[in-house]
């Protein structure tokens, strides 16, 4: 029996296990947090990422390993990879952890990005602002997610305050991109080199947090999907990647600019659980096990609505035809992703109506509290 070790035990690890149990896989997880959601379903090792003996013991319990968030320390992954196969590779993880490294990789592959420059001092920030212009985004190179670790600079007077607020080192300045839509492309590549790509996804964020994903994104003639598929395939090949890779993109008048990549299953792919022949979670597991990949075909349209901060009445949600509720076992708090709802419909009009109805349920509950 294949035993998959998951580094991190959040909701993505939980959904990986739910996808893998029907395949006959067994799962164990490693996390610093004893109350992590995946721990409700599988054996959880609770230890620090710098605990070498715990990492070694964890490796002895697994056939292979993967991770469900990209901020796992690379040193811990390399130590584990010396004992068992780990996918995606430590190199892929290390590249994705650093915004400068990932954008440098994109550029080296001929993938368009916003202009960028590394920033470690105030004079470097001033030089970068002169070269890139305003408005611009100042970001930490590492550890930023869900809108954290970044500041919008509208004026030169914003620069010093933002520089100090973000730690005054290991930063990157990026040109602000005026875009029509935020998109993402997800693909899986197996250890045997087989690759599959899901339909292009359109995403809506608020306060830096993903709120809504719809698939397939409107794409006249399929030209954007073809372009996005070329982008993700180039990165997969360059990193000799195994597993699911997500790349966030900006649609700027029909031109795609790469923003960031995630070397794991991704929030904007949760719709695939019900909306695709094979979910991102199942294909990730097939990919790292070296098994044949499943079809990414869809029937109709799907949307994923994140439940952020509070959980609506499950009965009200499930009254909506085509709604599928996924709760992560987390305690509510502002800004926290507590679950999601997937809606599957035969066409865009029916999907939009269902999303509107769900939004009404969530909004009505919030007003009653």
N, C-alpha and C positions, 0 to 999 in steps of 0.2 A: 504494500500500500504506500502511495506517495504521501509523505507528510510535509506540508508547506509551512515554513516558519514565516510569520509576518512581523516585520519590524514596524512597530506602531500598532495601536489597538483602538483606533477611532472607528467612526462609522464606515469608512472605506474598507477597513479590515473586516468588519462585521459582514459587509455585503460580499466581500470576496469569499468568506467562509460559506455564506448562504448559497452562493453560486457553485461552490466546489463540492459540497457534501453530496449532491446527487451524482457527481462524477466518481464517487468513491474515494475522494481525497480526505485526509485528516489535516487538522490545523492546530498550530500553537502560535502564540503571539508574545511579543516582548515590548514592554512599555514602562515608562517611569511612573505612570499614573495608575493606581490600583482600581479606580472606578471607570476605566476606559470602556466604551460600549462593546467592543469585541470580546471583552472578558466575560460578558454574560453568556456567550455561546461556546467558548473554547478555553483551553488551558492557557493561562496568562502568567508569564514570568515578569515579576515586578522588580526592576533593578535599574541602576543608572547606566547610561550609555558608556561610561568609562570603567565599568566593572568587568574586567577581562575574564574573570573566572565565570561570571554569569553568562557572558557572551559565548564562551567556550562550551559551557554546559548546554546552552540553548542550541548551539550548532550540532551537538551530539544527538539532539532529539529530532532533527529535521533531515529530510532528504534533499531539500533545496529551500531557498529563502527569497523573499521579495520584500517590498516596503510599501506602506500606504500613505506616507507623507514624505516630502523631499528634504526635511530638515533633520533627518537622522545623521548623526556625525559620521563623516566618511571614514574616519579611523576605525569606528566600530564595524562598519560594513566591510572594510578591507580585512579586518581580523577574522570576521565570519567567513569571508570569501576564501580565506586560506584553508578552510575546513570543508566547506560545501559550496556548490554552485549558488551564486546570488544574481538575480536578474530583476531589473536591468543592471548593467555593470556598475561598479563603483565609479568608473570614468563618466558614465552618463549622469549619475547622481551628482558628482562633483561639478560637472558643467552646468547642470540645471540649478544648482544652489546659488550660483553667482550670476547676477544679471549682466555683468560685464562679460563674463565667459560665454554665456549663452548668446548674447548679441554679437560677440566677436565670431562665434561659430556660424550664426546665421549669415553674417556678411561674407565669411569665407566661402560659403556655399552659394553665393549670389542671391541670397534671400533679402529682400528689402526690409529695412527697419527705420524707425525714427532716427535722426542724428543723435549721437551719444558721445559722452566723454567721461573718463574716470575723474573722480574728485576726492582728494585727500586733504587739501588745504584751502583756505579762503582765497589765496591768489589763483589757485587752479580753478576754483568755482568762478571767479571773475573772468578768467580767460575763457572758460567754457561758455559762459553766458554771452560773451562777445562773439564767439564763434557760432553758437547755436541760436541765440536770440531768445526773446520772450514772446508768449508765455512758455514755460518749460516745467518739467517735473524733476524734482530732486528726490532721489530714492536711496535707501540703503541697498547695498549690493547683495546682502544676504538677509534671510529670515523674514522678509515682508510677505504678507498674504492678506486677503480680504480687505485691501485698502490700507493696511498698516504699513508703516515704514516709508511713507512718501509725503511730499508736500508740493503743492502747486505754487509756482513762482509767477506772479503777475507783474511784479515790479522789482527792480534791483534792490530796493529797500527791504524786500522780503528775504533776501538771500542769507544774510548773517543769522537771522533768527531761525530760519529753517535748517541751516547748516549745523547750528549748535543743538537744535532739538533732535536731529537725527544722529547725533553722536560725534560729529566733527571729523569723521574719517570713514574710509571704505564706502564711499558714496558714488553714485553715478548720476549725471545730469542727462536727461533725455528731452529732445524737442517735443513740445506738445502736439499731439496729432488730432486734427479736426476730422472726425470720421463720421460716416453715415450710420454704420452699424458695428457692433462688436460680434465677432464670429469665433468659432473654434472648430478645429478639425481633430478627430480622434482616429488613430490607426493602431493596429496590432501587428507586430512582427514576431515570428516564432524563432526559436533557436535553430530551426532548419532553413530560415530565410524566407518563409512564406509570409506574405503581407496582405492584410485586408484593411479597407478604409470605410468608415461609417459616413452617412450623409453629413453635409455641412450643417452646423448648428448656429442659430442666432441667439445671442445672450443679452439680457438686460440686467444691469447692475444698479444698485442704489446704496449710497454710503460705502462704496467699495465692496459690497457683498453681492454675490450673484443671487438674483431673485427669480428669474424666469429664463428657461432655455426652450427653444422650439426647433423641431426638426421635421423635415428638411427645411433649411433656410431658403427663402425665395431666391432663385438663381436662374435667370433667363438663359436657356440654352446650355446650362451646366458649366459655363466657362469658369465661374469662381470655384466650383468643386474641383475642376481639373487643375486649376492653379494651386489650390490648397493641398490637393493630393500630391502634386510635385514637391511642394515645400516639405510636407511631413515625410515623404519617402526619402528625400535627400538627407534629412536629419537622421532617420532610422538607419540608413546605409552608412553614413559617416561615423555613427557611434557603434556600429555592429550591434544594434539594439535588440533586446528581447523583452516583450511585454507590451502593454498599452502605453502610448505616448499621446499627450494632448498638446496642441499648440494654439494659443490664443492669438487672434488676428484682428486687425482693423480693416474694415472695408472703406476705402477712400476713393469713391467714384469708380468702382470696379477694379481698383488696384488693391492688392492685399499686402499689408505690412505686418510682419511678425512682431508680436509683443513679448510674450513669454511662453515657456514650455513647462510642462509638468511631467516628470518621468514616472507616471503611475496612472491608475484609473482616476477619473476626473469628475468633479461635480456636474459639469455640463454634459456628461455622458450617462447620467442616471436614468434618463428616459429610455435607454436601450434595454432596461430590464424587461419592460413590457412592450416597448415600441420597435424592437429589432428582433430578427430571427435569433440572433445570438447576442447576449449582453456584453458590455465591455468587461464585466467581471469574469464571466466564463471564458471569454477569449483571452484575457490576460493569463488566466491559469493554464489554458491550453498552450499558449505561446511559451510560457516559461518551462512547461513540462515537455515541450517538443512534440506536442500532439497536433493533429490537423486542426486548422482554424475553422470556425463556423461562419456561416453566411451573415453578412451585415445588412441584408435586405430589410426593408420596412414595408408595412402595409398601411397606407394612409399617412397620417401626420401624428406627431406626439409632442407633448409639452411636459416639462418638469418645473414645478413650482416649489421653491424652497420654503420651508416653514421656519421662520426666523424669530426668536425671542419668545414665542408662545405657541402652544398647540391648539388648533381649533377642535371643536367637538367632532370626534371621529364619525359619529352617526350622520352628521350633517354633510361631511365630506363624502362619505360613501353613498349618500343619496344621489350623487351626481353620476349619471351613467358614464362608464369608461374610466372612472377614477380609481386609482390604486394608491393606497396610503402606506408609507414607510416611516416608522418612528424609530429613533436611534437609541432610546433608553437614557436620554440626557435630561438633567434637571433644567428647567427654563431659566434664562437670564437674557437681558437685552443683548441683541447682536449675535446670539448663539444659534447655529443651525441645529434644529431639533429633529428635523425629518424633512421629507419631501412628499409631494403628491405627483404622480404621473397620470396624465390624461392622454388617451389614445382615441382618435377619431378618424373617419374616412377622408375628410377634407379640411382645408384651412378654415372655412367659415364655421363648421361645426366645432373645430378645435377652439377658435377664438371665443365662441359662445360659452363653451365649457370653462375656459380659463376665466372669463368674466364672472360666471356663476360662482366659481371657487373663490375668486377675489372678494365677491360680495359676502360669502360665508365668513371669511377671515376678517374682513373689515367690520362686519356686524358684531362679531364676537369681541373685537377689540373695543368697540364703542360701548358694549355692555359692561365692561370691566372698569 
